[in-house]
């Protein structure tokens, strides 16, 4: 469509309020949660399948939906590389900005480069507003040129990609109670919303007025609580109160097939996606407790990023107390990494065809086996297992 009509995106958003959700990790989940929250009050169009480059966005906007007006709110997941090219074609868009970290260096480039592109375009875009993660220095530096920002503290456990100040290049300090700061004066901004531990466990979102909202989700892990918090705050700015949005978010159990259980090799397998070091670090906390075994499938195709060197930045040492099956196109790269991490593993081209996994005895009594894959490996497992991509 873009070949036949290069102005298709501009034409399709001409009469819409547009919300862009962009980040390295969590943008698909945040988009789904925000869409669900807003649909409790207003019609919404979205690119729910995760096709977040211009062609996929245009296809989603051009697809007629029964009962949805042509000027309906548009909640669009945007690839972090393409976001700058989309912004100039919209009128007073709202940005929801999660994190920036290394991902697909052969395509995206270094994190600092992405942050610089964002900052340049943000400064040149009139009427821009944002909901932004105050705990990520790259996000703060890029978004600090926007006059209307709602800062949210969702936590940042992975800091390997933000060790230095994006403003001056000095080493950031992280030992203060107020979060990170730099000797040049660049520091974490004061936040209006934040996630705090709940008394009974889990987490709560605290608003500017001190009101506390439990983050009771079916989606696992701290990262998904962070995604939900960003969605709740954005929905609140758009007129949907947390008391309305949070009950809706608690019904979401899967995102694009993630966390679904499918049948593979005669066994129920729960599928998870891992695509870069920051995401893997969060995903380890979503696995069934040790010593439950796990299958890891690594590909390095175009959609995954063709350079698998990022495997050496993933803390696979955290799997040392369980058995791993290494599979996928780059299973031998993974096997070498696991060997140096001193993780017991077996390398198998296709673990699902024999009907009996190498560590079958370790699966006794377990309702499902966890399998983690890079993007194309995950999609292949979802297809083979008959799972549903639950985009709507």
Number of C-alpha atoms within 10 A of each C-alpha: 13 12 8 7 9 10 12 19 21 16 15 17 21 14 14 18 16 22 25 21 31 26 22 22 21 19 25 26 25 28 29 30 28 27 27 20 26 25 17 13 13 13 16 20 25 22 25 24 18 22 18 23 18 18 14 18 20 21 16 20 21 17 9 12 12 6 7 13 12 18 15 18 22 23 25 29 29 27 21 22 19 15 23 19 12 15 22 16 17 23 18 17 21 24 25 29 28 25 23 23 24 21 22 21 15 11 14 16 13 16 18 18 12 21 22 15 16 24 21 14 18 23 15 14 18 16 14 20 20 23 22 27 31 31 24 26 29 27 22 25 20 24 27 17 17 18 14 14 21 19 24 27 25 25 17 16 13 15 14 12 17 17 15 17 22 22 15 13 11 13 14 20 15 14 9 8 6 11 18 20 19 19 12 12 9 17 22 20 19 13 17 17 24 22 22 16 11 14 8 6 8 15 19 20 27 19 17 10 8 10 10 18 18 19 22 17 19 15 21 16 16 19 22 19 24 25 22 30 28 30 28 28 27 26 23 17 13 12 12 20 16 22 11 16 25 23 15 18 23 15 14 15 15 19 22 21 23 22 21 20 23 23 17 19 17 13 18 17 24 23 24 23 23 23 25 22 22 25 20 22 18 17 19 17 14 17 19 15 11 13 13 19 22 24 24 22 27 27 25 18 16 13 12 21 20 14 16 18 12 15 19 16 14 17 16 21 14 15 20 16 15 16 20 23 24 25 24 24 15 16 20 16 18 25 20 13 20 23 13 11 17 15 19 15 21 17 18 17 15 14 19 16 11 10 12 13 18 16 15 10 9 14 16 9 7 10 11 17 20 19 22 26 23 24 21 20 23 25 19 13 22 25 14 14 20 13 18 15 18 15 15 11
